[in-house]
Amino acid sequence: MARDDLDRMPRAELGHAEWTPEERAEFLRRRRARNWLILAALAAFCVMIYGIAIVKLHEYGQMW
Protein backbone atom coordinates (compact mmCIF):
# COMPACT_ATOMS: atom_id res chain seq x y z
CA MET A 1 0.00 0.00 0.00
CA ALA A 2 1.10 3.51 -0.70
CA ARG A 3 1.70 5.92 2.14
CA ASP A 4 -1.25 8.07 1.02
CA ASP A 5 -3.61 5.11 1.41
CA LEU A 6 -2.48 4.57 4.99
CA ASP A 7 -2.90 8.22 5.99
CA ARG A 8 -6.35 8.62 4.50
CA MET A 9 -9.29 8.05 6.82
CA PRO A 10 -11.73 5.34 5.78
CA ARG A 11 -14.84 6.58 4.06
CA ALA A 12 -18.00 6.43 6.16
CA GLU A 13 -20.69 4.20 4.76
CA LEU A 14 -24.40 4.39 5.40
CA GLY A 15 -25.55 1.80 7.91
CA HIS A 16 -28.72 0.91 6.07
CA ALA A 17 -27.72 -1.10 2.99
CA GLU A 18 -31.22 -1.57 1.55
CA TRP A 19 -31.81 2.08 0.74
CA THR A 20 -33.10 2.91 -2.69
CA PRO A 21 -31.13 5.43 -4.72
CA GLU A 22 -33.89 7.98 -4.05
CA GLU A 23 -33.67 7.44 -0.27
CA ARG A 24 -29.89 7.71 -0.37
CA ALA A 25 -30.07 10.94 -2.42
CA GLU A 26 -32.63 12.38 0.03
CA PHE A 27 -30.41 11.47 3.00
CA LEU A 28 -27.36 13.09 1.40
CA ARG A 29 -29.37 16.21 0.46
CA ARG A 30 -30.63 16.59 4.04
CA ARG A 31 -27.16 16.04 5.49
CA ARG A 32 -25.71 18.68 3.16
CA ALA A 33 -28.44 21.14 4.17
CA ARG A 34 -27.79 20.44 7.86
CA ASN A 35 -24.06 21.02 7.36
CA TRP A 36 -24.72 24.41 5.72
CA LEU A 37 -27.05 25.33 8.60
CA ILE A 38 -24.39 24.47 11.17
CA LEU A 39 -21.83 26.50 9.23
CA ALA A 40 -24.18 29.50 9.15
CA ALA A 41 -24.84 29.20 12.90
CA LEU A 42 -21.10 29.06 13.63
CA ALA A 43 -20.43 32.07 11.42
CA ALA A 44 -23.23 34.04 13.12
CA PHE A 45 -21.81 33.16 16.54
CA CYS A 46 -18.33 34.31 15.51
CA VAL A 47 -19.68 37.59 14.13
CA MET A 48 -21.64 38.15 17.35
CA ILE A 49 -18.57 37.56 19.54
CA TYR A 50 -16.47 39.80 17.30
CA GLY A 51 -19.10 42.55 17.48
CA ILE A 52 -19.30 42.35 21.27
CA ALA A 53 -15.50 42.53 21.52
CA ILE A 54 -15.36 45.59 19.26
CA VAL A 55 -18.06 47.36 21.28
CA LYS A 56 -16.42 46.53 24.61
CA LEU A 57 -12.96 47.61 23.44
CA HIS A 58 -14.33 50.87 22.11
CA GLU A 59 -16.38 51.43 25.28
CA TYR A 60 -13.35 51.08 27.56
CA GLY A 61 -11.11 53.28 25.39
CA GLN A 62 -8.64 50.60 24.35
CA MET A 63 -9.36 51.07 20.69
CA TRP A 64 -9.41 54.23 18.51
Secondary structure, 3 states (H helix, E strand, C coil): CCHHHHHCCCCCCCCCCCCCHHHHHHHHHHHHHHHHHHHHHHHHHHHHHHHHHHHHHHHCCCCC
